Amino acid sequence: MMNELFGEFLGTLILILLGNGVVAGVVLPKT
């Protein structure tokens, strides 16, 4: 139970970090 919860949290965190990195990579060069 705890491993599944931790896995979901970790996956979500990675997705958010990757998403923010992509957004920053796209927005910063244009400005």
Secondary structure per residue as TSV (DSSP state, phi and psi in degrees):
chain	resnum	aa	ss	phi	psi
A	1	M	-	360.0	-48.8
A	2	M	H	-67.7	-38.1
A	3	N	H	-63.1	-40.1
A	4	E	H	-65.1	-42.9
A	5	L	H	-63.3	-45.4
A	6	F	H	-63.2	-38.6
A	7	G	H	-63.7	-42.7
A	8	E	H	-64.8	-44.1
A	9	F	H	-61.6	-44.6
A	10	L	H	-64.8	-43.0
A	11	G	H	-62.4	-42.6
A	12	T	H	-64.4	-42.5
A	13	L	H	-61.6	-43.3
A	14	I	H	-63.4	-42.7
A	15	L	H	-61.8	-42.4
A	16	I	H	-64.8	-44.5
A	17	L	H	-63.3	-43.6
A	18	L	H	-64.1	-42.5
A	19	G	H	-61.1	-45.4
A	20	N	H	-64.8	-38.8
A	21	G	H	-63.6	-41.6
A	22	V	H	-66.2	-45.1
A	23	V	H	-61.1	-45.5
A	24	A	H	-63.2	-41.2
A	25	G	H	-64.7	-30.5
A	26	V	H	-85.8	-39.3
A	27	V	H	-79.2	-42.2
A	28	L	H	-60.6	-46.4
A	29	P	H	-63.2	-28.9
A	30	K	H	-75.3	-30.4
A	31	T	-	-78.2	360.0
